[in-house]
């Protein structure tokens, strides 16, 4: 495996993520379309499904907000990487921005100057994990701002375990129509201040059709809000609530809620 | 009801629209988000003439993905979250005759009030950028390009842009209340 293999893998994964939604996500949207009897909700879901088809057919990004690229990289411990892995990922993002193309979204946080190529200080965001085996797995999640802006984190009290659901529902309620509902809700329970946020983001990588009882209970509570597709009312405010947990300090209960729009974009490539 | 709106708009046709109506827009629209709103207000306060006109026009809350192949071409251009423009919109509506805003996610009660008798808010499906691009026929121009691709003001020629839902009408009604 060489530097250029990683560059090309990044371009491939980003192109795939932007032009084709994962099967489980499309299935969840179709199910919502069938379940909705509110006419305006149905029309919005119909537009979403048409848009998914158009993006795939034309090979163009389904949403103009091509997000900030977030990478989850698993490095097999038997691999010997004789090159700068992070530099290769950054170059892949630059190349993808020009070739696909992607909207340049990365700006300096204070001057607001746009870097022009989706790279900059700590961008793309790269999370590296060391795993067993001899494979390099690259998972990319382009994260849009509409949904990221309404995400929230709360350092709850250890005695507030029964209020986690309330916090999740409150966050979705406050978000209203802003994050392009129906949304996917990633919840990180436990860990540390930063760890909970990371868990919430990782939860969004899970299969959206496989929820446990706790997740389904929160999904039901969220959908009782009636916010509906695009905030215009309906049964489908969220399509899934997905939880990742981590042990935490006995004195704390960090909970993070990372909202994702209907365009739950992710793609992966495995290199050997 | 379903309506075809052709720019420049008239007050009369804006007042006819009710929440829940479907609208298709044909003619010229221009994009503006946070930075463009802030800059436009600054220029108005300083008495400087804007390089684009709000009057009888349609503002599109959008930061498009465009590509230059000789001339600019729109790749993907759905609406952005309108709520970020809540602080600017009442001031702008006070100063100019902007008659329609296309966006997503809705706007504040303060904006709903400012739109009374003046303007409507049209909701286009958020994230449907590839779909929106199909009814944007041409990029007629771009100003304030130094703000970067998403924040610049793009002037589009559109044909039957929609379907848009009248989500806030000029009579104080909003579909976002619940």
Boltz contact constraints between the chains, C-beta under 6 A:
constraints:
  - contact:
      token1: [A, 40]
      token2: [B, 165]
      max_distance: 6.0
  - contact:
      token1: [A, 44]
      token2: [B, 125]
      max_distance: 6.0
  - contact:
      token1: [A, 47]
      token2: [B, 125]
      max_distance: 6.0
  - contact:
      token1: [A, 47]
      token2: [B, 128]
      max_distance: 6.0
  - contact:
      token1: [A, 50]
      token2: [B, 131]
      max_distance: 6.0
  - contact:
      token1: [A, 51]
      token2: [B, 128]
      max_distance: 6.0
  - contact:
      token1: [A, 51]
      token2: [B, 130]
      max_distance: 6.0
  - contact:
      token1: [A, 51]
      token2: [B, 131]
      max_distance: 6.0
  - contact:
      token1: [A, 54]
      token2: [B, 130]
      max_distance: 6.0
  - contact:
      token1: [A, 54]
      token2: [B, 131]
      max_distance: 6.0
  - contact:
      token1: [A, 55]
      token2: [B, 130]
      max_distance: 6.0
  - contact:
      token1: [A, 60]
      token2: [B, 75]
      max_distance: 6.0
  - contact:
      token1: [A, 60]
      token2: [B, 76]
      max_distance: 6.0
  - contact:
      token1: [A, 60]
      token2: [B, 130]
      max_distance: 6.0
  - contact:
      token1: [A, 61]
      token2: [B, 76]
      max_distance: 6.0
  - contact:
      token1: [A, 62]
      token2: [B, 130]
      max_distance: 6.0
  - contact:
      token1: [A, 63]
      token2: [B, 78]
      max_distance: 6.0
  - contact:
      token1: [A, 63]
      token2: [B, 127]
      max_distance: 6.0
  - contact:
      token1: [A, 63]
      token2: [B, 129]
      max_distance: 6.0
  - contact:
      token1: [A, 64]
      token2: [B, 64]
      max_distance: 6.0
  - contact:
      token1: [A, 64]
      token2: [B, 65]
      max_distance: 6.0
  - contact:
      token1: [A, 64]
      token2: [B, 76]
      max_distance: 6.0
  - contact:
      token1: [A, 64]
      token2: [B, 77]
      max_distance: 6.0
  - contact:
      token1: [A, 64]
      token2: [B, 78]
      max_distance: 6.0
  - contact:
      token1: [A, 64]
      token2: [B, 129]
      max_distance: 6.0
  - contact:
      token1: [A, 101]
      token2: [B, 67]
      max_distance: 6.0
  - contact:
      token1: [A, 103]
      token2: [B, 65]
      max_distance: 6.0
  - contact:
      token1: [A, 103]
      token2: [B, 149]
      max_distance: 6.0
  - contact:
      token1: [A, 103]
      token2: [B, 150]
      max_distance: 6.0
  - contact:
      token1: [A, 104]
      token2: [B, 149]
      max_distance: 6.0
  - contact:
      token1: [A, 114]
      token2: [B, 148]
      max_distance: 6.0
  - contact:
      token1: [A, 146]
      token2: [B, 81]
      max_distance: 6.0
  - contact:
      token1: [A, 177]
      token2: [B, 105]
      max_distance: 6.0
  - contact:
      token1: [A, 177]
      token2: [B, 106]
      max_distance: 6.0
  - contact:
      token1: [A, 178]
      token2: [B, 81]
      max_distance: 6.0
  - contact:
      token1: [A, 178]
      token2: [B, 83]
      max_distance: 6.0
  - contact:
      token1: [A, 178]
      token2: [B, 105]
      max_distance: 6.0
  - contact:
      token1: [A, 180]
      token2: [B, 126]
      max_distance: 6.0
  - contact:
      token1: [A, 180]
      token2: [B, 127]
      max_distance: 6.0
  - contact:
      token1: [A, 226]
      token2: [B, 178]
      max_distance: 6.0
  - contact:
      token1: [A, 230]
      token2: [B, 126]
      max_distance: 6.0
  - contact:
      token1: [A, 231]
      token2: [B, 105]
      max_distance: 6.0
  - contact:
      token1: [A, 231]
      token2: [B, 106]
      max_distance: 6.0
  - contact:
      token1: [A, 231]
      token2: [B, 176]
      max_distance: 6.0
  - contact:
      token1: [A, 232]
      token2: [B, 175]
      max_distance: 6.0
  - contact:
      token1: [A, 261]
      token2: [B, 127]
      max_distance: 6.0
  - contact:
      token1: [A, 263]
      token2: [B, 127]
      max_distance: 6.0
